[in-house]
């Protein structure tokens, strides 16, 4: 008798209104790929923010993870990106179906850089991975940072007036100007886009491997920002939040060699991007953590 797949509560919360049809189709989709790739489920379903992940084993005994996700601009390039980077730096794609963005990935250890006690050491490891990832040129077909950033600049005038604080509006307009200046030279490296501590997992064949990219062709400075607003409690615990944020940036730049001005410019762009997303969803002020990063680096 086929195993009943229970959808994790987090995935239901995230998608019950946004994509109910995809959510309802998940058990059937999972059954299709379990059969097609001859997989057996070996554990409880897991969930990312936008994916169902099933621990499975192949017929030859290889342990793996079946990742089911909706087809969108972010998921479409995931397999290509992972196969383009050096195998020693990223999770391996064992099978994939571009039609549905379904992936069969190697099984990693259930630990991430979030779990490493020393957040400074975790940042250094992440920075070293960023060096190797951003050394790779983006292949044809990957979305371009130039287009993403251009869209932000285009959308900003319609969303900025929704911010109620004049100081917030001035800051966002300043960031629009910075992104506009960077647009003509947006880069061609293969970026992860979401390279934070929870997207680096322990493994047996390498100490740490990168997972869950949203591949983008662009400037490596764009990939610095996630480090600055993750493991936030560690930054707060230092007792001097602005200084701790700056120290993290300094460490990233020391290890990666990324130009400081470009890193600051694209960090402004990442803050702008998040402010526009949140404002589009109904926010009327800049989120506290984003404001803190902006104040630490751009005041």
C-alpha positions in Angstrom: 0.0 0.0 0.0 1.5 3.4 -1.0 2.7 5.6 1.9 0.5 8.6 2.6 2.6 11.7 2.4 1.8 14.4 5.0 2.6 17.9 3.9 4.5 19.9 6.6 2.6 22.6 8.3 5.1 25.3 7.3 4.6 24.6 3.7 0.8 24.7 4.1 1.1 28.1 5.8 3.3 29.5 3.1 1.3 28.2 0.1 -2.3 27.7 1.1 -3.3 31.1 -0.3 -0.5 31.7 -2.7 -0.5 28.4 -4.6 -3.2 26.1 -3.4 -3.3 24.0 -6.6 0.4 23.2 -6.4 0.0 22.3 -2.7 -2.9 20.0 -3.4 -1.0 18.3 -6.2 2.1 17.5 -4.1 1.2 14.0 -2.9 0.4 12.9 -6.5 3.6 14.6 -7.8 5.7 12.9 -5.2 4.2 9.5 -6.1 5.0 10.1 -9.8 8.7 10.7 -9.1 9.0 8.0 -6.5 7.9 5.6 -9.2 9.8 7.2 -12.1 13.1 7.3 -10.3 12.4 4.1 -8.3 12.7 5.6 -4.9 11.6 4.5 -1.4 10.8 7.0 1.3 13.0 6.4 4.4 11.9 9.3 6.7 9.4 12.0 7.6 8.7 14.7 5.0 10.7 17.9 5.5 10.1 21.4 4.2 11.9 24.4 3.0 10.2 27.8 2.7 8.9 26.7 -0.8 9.6 23.0 -1.2 8.7 19.6 0.0 11.7 17.4 0.7 11.5 13.6 1.1 14.3 11.5 2.5 14.6 8.6 0.0 16.8 5.7 -1.0 17.5 4.6 -4.6 17.3 1.0 -5.7 21.1 0.7 -5.5 21.0 1.8 -1.8 22.1 5.4 -2.4 20.5 7.7 0.1 19.1 10.9 -1.4 16.6 13.7 -1.0 13.7 14.3 -3.4 12.9 18.0 -3.7 9.5 19.1 -5.0 8.9 22.7 -5.8 6.8 24.9 -8.0 8.2 26.0 -11.3 9.2 29.7 -11.2 12.0 32.1 -12.1 14.0 30.9 -9.0 13.6 27.2 -9.3 14.1 26.9 -13.1 17.9 27.5 -12.9 18.7 25.5 -9.8 19.8 22.3 -11.5 21.8 24.1 -14.1 23.5 26.3 -11.5 24.4 23.3 -9.2 25.8 21.4 -12.2 27.9 24.4 -13.4 29.7 25.0 -10.1 32.5 22.8 -8.9 31.2 19.5 -7.6 33.3 19.9 -4.4 31.4 23.1 -3.4 27.8 22.2 -3.9 25.2 19.5 -3.4 25.1 17.0 -6.3 22.1 16.7 -8.6 21.4 13.0 -9.1 18.3 13.5 -11.3 16.1 16.4 -12.4 13.1 17.2 -14.4 13.1 20.7 -15.8 9.4 20.5 -16.6 8.5 20.6 -12.9 11.8 21.8 -11.3 11.9 18.5 -9.3 15.3 17.4 -8.1 16.9 14.3 -6.7 19.8 15.5 -4.6 22.5 13.7 -2.7 21.8 13.2 1.0 23.8 15.6 3.3 24.3 15.7 7.1 21.5 17.4 9.1 23.8 20.3 10.2 24.2 23.7 8.7 26.5 26.7 9.4 23.7 27.9 11.6 24.7 25.2 14.0 28.4 26.1 14.1 28.9 27.7 17.6 31.3 30.3 16.4 29.5 32.7 14.1 32.8 34.3 13.0 34.2 31.0 11.9 30.9 30.3 10.1 31.2 33.6 8.3 34.7 32.8 7.2 33.7 29.4 5.8 30.8 31.0 4.0 33.1 33.7 2.5 35.5 31.0 1.3 32.7 29.2 -0.5 31.6 32.5 -2.0 35.1 33.0 -3.5 34.9 29.6 -5.2 31.3 30.0 -6.4 31.8 33.5 -7.8 34.9 32.4 -9.7 32.6 30.6 -12.1 31.1 32.4 -15.1 27.3 32.1 -15.4 26.2 29.8 -18.2 23.7 30.9 -20.9 20.1 30.8 -19.8 20.6 32.1 -16.2 18.7 35.2 -15.2 20.8 38.4 -15.1 21.3 40.7 -12.2 21.0 43.6 -14.7 17.4 42.7 -15.3 16.5 42.1 -11.7 18.1 45.4 -10.6 16.6 47.3 -13.5 13.2 46.0 -12.4 13.8 47.3 -8.9 14.6 50.8 -10.2 11.5 50.7 -12.4 9.2 49.6 -9.5 10.6 51.9 -6.8 8.7 55.1 -7.7 5.4 53.4 -7.4 6.2 51.8 -4.1 8.2 54.4 -2.2 5.2 56.7 -1.5 3.7 53.8 0.6 6.5 54.4 3.2 5.1 56.7 5.9 8.4 58.0 7.3 10.0 60.7 5.1 13.4 59.5 6.3 12.6 56.0 5.0 11.6 57.4 1.6 14.8 59.4 1.4 16.9 56.4 2.2 15.2 54.2 -0.4 15.6 56.9 -3.1 19.3 57.1 -2.3 19.6 53.4 -2.7 17.7 53.6 -6.0 20.4 56.1 -7.2 23.2 53.7 -6.1 21.7 50.8 -8.0 21.2 52.9 -11.0 24.9 53.8 -11.0 25.9 50.1 -10.8 23.5 48.9 -13.5 25.8 49.4 -16.5 28.4 47.0 -15.1 26.3 44.3 -13.3 28.7 41.4 -13.8 28.6 37.9 -15.3 29.6 35.6 -12.4 27.3 32.7 -11.3 25.7 34.0 -8.1 23.8 32.0 -5.5 21.5 34.9 -4.5 20.6 33.3 -1.1 24.0 32.3 0.3 23.3 32.4 4.1 24.3 30.0 6.9 21.3 27.7 6.6 22.1 27.1 2.9 25.5 25.5 3.7 25.2 21.9 5.0 27.7 19.4 6.4 28.6 16.5 4.2 30.7 13.4 4.2 32.7 14.0 1.0 33.4 17.6 1.9 33.1 19.5 5.3 30.5 21.9 3.9 28.4 22.0 0.7 26.1 24.8 -0.7 22.4 24.1 -1.3 19.3 25.8 -2.6 20.6 28.5 -5.0 18.5 30.9 -6.9 21.1 31.3 -9.7 21.8 34.7 -11.2 24.5 36.1 -13.5 26.0 39.2 -11.9 28.5 40.9 -9.6 29.7 38.9 -6.5 29.1 42.0 -4.4 25.4 41.1 -4.7 26.0 37.9 -2.7 27.5 39.6 0.4 24.2 40.8 1.9 22.7 37.6 3.3 25.6 37.2 5.8 24.8 40.6 7.2 21.2 39.8 8.4 21.3 36.2 9.3 22.5 34.7 12.6 21.2 38.0 13.8 21.1 37.1 17.5 24.9 36.6 17.4 25.3 40.1 16.1 23.0 41.5 18.8 24.8 39.5 21.5 28.1 41.4 20.8 26.5 44.4 22.5 27.5 46.7 19.6 25.2 45.8 16.7 26.5 48.4 14.1 30.2 47.4 14.9 29.3 43.7 14.6 27.7 44.2 11.2 30.7 46.2 10.0 33.0 43.5 11.2 31.1 40.8 9.3 31.3 42.9 6.2 35.1 43.5 6.7 35.6 39.7 7.1 33.7 39.0 3.9 35.7 41.5 2.0 39.0 40.4 3.5 38.4 36.7 2.4 36.7 37.3 -0.9 38.6 40.4 -2.2 35.4 41.9 -3.4 35.7 45.7 -3.9 34.2 47.5 -0.8 32.4 50.2 -2.8 30.7 47.6 -5.0 29.8 45.5 -2.0 28.3 48.5 -0.3 26.4 49.5 -3.5 24.9 46.0 -4.1 24.1 45.7 -0.4 22.1 48.9 -0.8 20.5 47.2 -3.7 19.6 44.1 -1.6 18.1 46.3 1.1 16.1 48.1 -1.6 14.9 44.8 -3.0 13.6 43.6 0.3 12.0 47.0 1.2 10.2 46.9 -2.2 9.0 43.3 -1.6 7.8 44.1 1.9 6.1 47.3 0.8 4.4 45.5 -2.0 3.0 43.1 0.6 1.6 46.0 2.7 4.5 47.2 4.8 4.6 51.0 5.5 8.1 51.2 7.1 11.5 49.7 6.6 11.9 46.5 8.6 14.0 47.0 11.8 16.9 44.6 10.8 17.1 46.1 7.3 17.2 49.6 8.8 20.0 48.5 11.2 22.1 47.1 8.4 21.5 50.3 6.4 22.4 52.5 9.4 25.6 50.5 10.1 26.9 50.6 6.5 25.3 53.6 4.8 24.9 56.3 7.5 
